[in-house]
């Protein structure tokens, strides 16, 4: 039997449809309008695409989207003042400051300034700390999306050996915490890991998040493993997107795999939308 292609587009559409239904119900019962404020500084083309996609998702589900497009020479104090204003606003449920920011602005300072109650990206230290100790809080969208891909594809996580290649604050570390929460046995591998191929070949579930095009070949993969490719890289010669996994090489050896594009990518926005819904519910319970 061939490998199952895990379809992130279909699963993200399913999540957005569920959120649309819940949002309509919430609006009908409480006249609540869920609102996401998106802040973009400068004119980074990739960031503009991401912001546009987030707005479209808001529109589809029925959220109100507030756009704040600031010039590239915006100072840190000006951005902090906007964030503080959005923190105070009772009509704003979630705040998203699109990264990367221009060099004159310290990203960590901005992330820390966002109210944890509105931190729908899940980057605030309080959100990360809550995840580590199993408390409620927002989870970084990409790792949360990976969990949904696995669960909704009927892939068992509990008791499985999981290797995550990459230890970034946005994907690798929260991914490890989430897999632990799901009772996997977790190894985090990285650039200093000895015998990386051997470590990866232990994995029942291998998650690649290293940002190196097609680095993970069949030499890294155990027969019948599940492979999740979080990487998204553009090949300069062709302009085409590829992941951190050499898809064609790995495909014959796995039981399930995510393609790039169309795998993990669409899930990130779906989980951001889910965090917005949760933020609205939690704020109204207070």
Helices and strands as residue ranges (DSSP letters): E 4-6, H 8-30, E 35-41, H 45-61, E 64-70, H 76-88, E 94-97, H 107-113, G 116-118, H 125-133, H 141-152, E 161-165, H 172-181, E 185-189, H 196-200, E 205-208, G 218-220, E 225-229, E 233-234, E 241-242, H 247-251, E 254-258, H 265-285
